[in-house]
Amino acid sequence: MERRPNTASQQTKQALAAALKELMAQKPIENITIHDLTEHCGIRRQTFYYHFEDVYDLLRWMFQEEGIALLEQQKGALLWQEGLLQLFRYIEENRAVCLCALKSVGRKELKRFFEADIHAIIYRTVEQLGNEVGAIQAGVTKDDVDLLTHFYVLACVGLLESWLLGEIDRTPEELIAFLDRILKEHICGARFCWSKAVPEHSAE
């Protein structure tokens, strides 16, 4: 993903995002007003509305700019090790902000910020690994890839949420290594099952 030039408009947005982060570490987002943000940045109220509709619009932009951009930058074989690892690290560095967002906007809304992009990464990874181990040639269909992708998106998002809440005590590197290993094992297992299915049916 190409980075936009650091224009005055972009600098203003980034300043507002930084202010939002700082304030979210102190109080829930529903208690943060536009006045708080504009006073913190030393800008006029009209300037805020030129860029964003409300505080939640700013929150969405912040996650899109800082978090999802990390996923979109990654392509190819290192999607797990790089794209998702960078996302976990981003959340680790901004844990207070993400926890505040989770508690304020709710699980479903926060999940929507990342789910589509995580889905795209996992789908491409499943396809690529499937081709590498010959699963596609062994009879694994697009519907199978879709189902496996959906399963892993749910698992990944759930794992991410539990880790954010402190229910899982692992480093980002350990979590990504675990997900990577399990995914590869499942893809190889799918290849084995589908390759065995054809001769068994034909022998009956």
C-alpha positions in Angstrom: 0.0 0.0 0.0 1.5 3.3 -1.0 1.9 5.9 1.7 0.2 9.2 1.2 2.3 12.3 1.2 2.7 13.9 4.6 0.5 17.0 3.8 -0.8 19.5 6.3 -4.2 17.7 6.2 -2.5 14.3 7.0 -0.5 15.9 9.8 -3.7 17.3 11.3 -5.3 13.9 11.2 -2.2 12.3 12.8 -2.2 14.9 15.5 -5.8 14.2 16.3 -5.1 10.4 16.4 -2.2 10.9 18.8 -4.5 13.1 21.0 -7.2 10.4 20.9 -4.7 7.7 21.9 -3.5 9.8 24.9 -7.0 10.6 26.0 -8.2 6.9 25.6 -5.4 5.9 28.0 -7.1 8.1 30.6 -10.8 7.6 30.1 -13.4 5.8 28.0 -13.9 7.0 24.5 -17.6 7.9 25.1 -16.3 10.5 27.6 -13.9 12.0 25.1 -15.3 15.1 23.4 -14.4 17.0 20.3 -13.5 19.9 22.5 -11.0 17.7 24.4 -9.3 16.7 21.1 -9.3 20.2 19.5 -8.0 21.8 22.8 -5.3 19.1 23.0 -4.2 19.8 19.5 -4.7 23.6 19.5 -7.0 23.6 16.5 -10.5 24.9 15.9 -13.6 22.7 16.1 -14.4 23.4 12.4 -11.0 21.9 11.5 -12.0 18.6 13.2 -15.2 18.4 11.3 -13.4 19.1 8.1 -11.7 15.7 8.5 -14.0 13.6 10.7 -17.7 13.2 11.4 -17.2 12.4 15.1 -14.8 10.8 17.6 -15.6 7.3 16.3 -14.9 8.3 12.8 -11.4 9.4 14.0 -11.0 6.0 15.8 -11.8 4.1 12.6 -9.3 6.2 10.6 -6.7 5.6 13.3 -7.1 1.9 13.1 -7.2 1.9 9.3 -4.1 4.1 9.1 -2.0 2.4 11.7 -3.2 -1.1 12.2 -4.8 -2.3 8.9 -2.1 -0.7 6.8 0.4 -3.1 8.4 -1.7 -6.0 7.0 -2.1 -4.4 3.5 1.7 -3.9 3.2 2.4 -7.6 3.4 2.2 -9.9 0.4 3.6 -13.4 -0.5 4.9 -16.2 1.6 5.6 -14.3 4.8 2.1 -13.1 5.5 1.9 -14.9 8.8 5.3 -13.9 10.0 5.1 -10.3 8.9 1.5 -9.1 8.4 -0.2 -10.6 11.4 2.9 -10.3 13.6 3.0 -6.6 12.9 -0.7 -6.4 13.8 -0.1 -8.2 17.1 2.8 -5.9 17.8 0.7 -2.8 17.0 -2.0 -4.0 19.5 0.7 -4.8 22.1 2.1 -1.3 21.8 -1.3 0.3 21.9 -3.0 -2.1 24.4 -4.6 0.6 26.5 -6.2 2.2 23.4 -7.4 -1.1 22.0 -8.8 -2.2 25.3 -10.6 1.1 25.6 -12.0 0.6 22.1 -13.1 -2.9 22.8 -14.9 -1.9 25.9 -16.4 1.3 24.4 -17.4 0.4 20.9 -18.0 -3.3 21.6 -16.5 -6.6 20.3 -18.5 -6.7 17.1 -17.5 -3.2 16.0 -13.8 -3.6 16.8 -13.9 -7.0 15.1 -15.1 -5.3 11.9 -12.1 -3.0 11.9 -9.8 -5.9 11.2 -11.8 -8.9 10.1 -12.0 -8.2 6.4 -8.3 -7.6 6.1 -7.4 -10.6 8.2 -9.7 -12.7 6.0 -7.9 -11.5 2.9 -4.5 -12.4 4.3 -5.6 -15.8 5.5 -7.3 -16.6 2.2 -4.2 -15.8 0.2 -2.1 -17.8 2.6 -4.4 -20.8 2.5 -4.4 -20.7 -1.3 -0.6 -20.3 -1.5 0.1 -23.1 1.0 -2.4 -25.3 -0.7 -0.6 -24.9 -4.0 2.8 -25.5 -2.4 1.8 -28.8 -0.8 -0.4 -29.9 -3.7 -3.7 -29.7 -1.8 -5.5 -27.9 -4.7 -4.4 -30.6 -7.2 -5.5 -33.3 -4.7 -9.1 -32.2 -5.0 -9.4 -29.4 -2.4 -12.0 -27.0 -3.9 -12.6 -23.2 -3.6 -15.4 -24.0 -1.2 -13.0 -26.0 0.9 -10.6 -23.0 0.9 -13.4 -20.7 1.8 -14.5 -22.9 4.7 -10.9 -23.3 6.0 -10.4 -19.5 5.7 -13.6 -18.8 7.6 -12.5 -21.2 10.4 -9.1 -19.5 10.7 -10.5 -16.0 10.7 -12.8 -16.8 13.6 -9.9 -18.5 15.4 -7.5 -15.7 14.8 -9.9 -12.9 15.8 -10.9 -14.9 18.9 -7.3 -15.5 19.8 -6.5 -11.8 19.3 -9.4 -10.7 21.5 -8.4 -13.2 24.3 -4.8 -12.1 24.1 -5.8 -8.4 24.3 -7.9 -9.1 27.4 -4.9 -10.8 29.0 -6.5 -14.3 29.0 -3.5 -15.7 27.0 0.0 -15.1 28.2 2.1 -15.5 25.1 4.3 -13.1 23.0 3.2 -12.1 19.5 6.0 -14.2 18.1 4.8 -17.3 20.0 1.2 -16.8 18.8 2.1 -16.3 15.2 4.4 -19.3 15.2 1.6 -21.4 16.7 -0.9 -20.2 14.1 1.5 -20.8 11.3 2.3 -24.3 12.4 -1.3 -25.3 12.9 -2.4 -23.8 9.5 0.4 -25.7 7.6 -0.5 -28.9 9.4 -4.2 -28.5 8.5 -3.3 -27.8 4.8 -1.1 -30.8 4.6 -3.8 -32.9 6.3 -6.4 -31.7 3.9 -4.2 -32.8 1.0 -3.8 -36.2 2.6 -7.5 -36.6 3.2 -8.6 -35.6 -0.3 -5.9 -37.6 -2.1 -7.0 -40.7 -0.2 -10.7 -40.1 -0.8 -10.5 -40.8 -4.6 -9.0 -44.3 -4.5 -11.2 -45.3 -1.6 -14.4 -44.3 -3.4 -13.3 -45.9 -6.6 -12.4 -49.2 -4.9 -16.0 -49.7 -3.5 
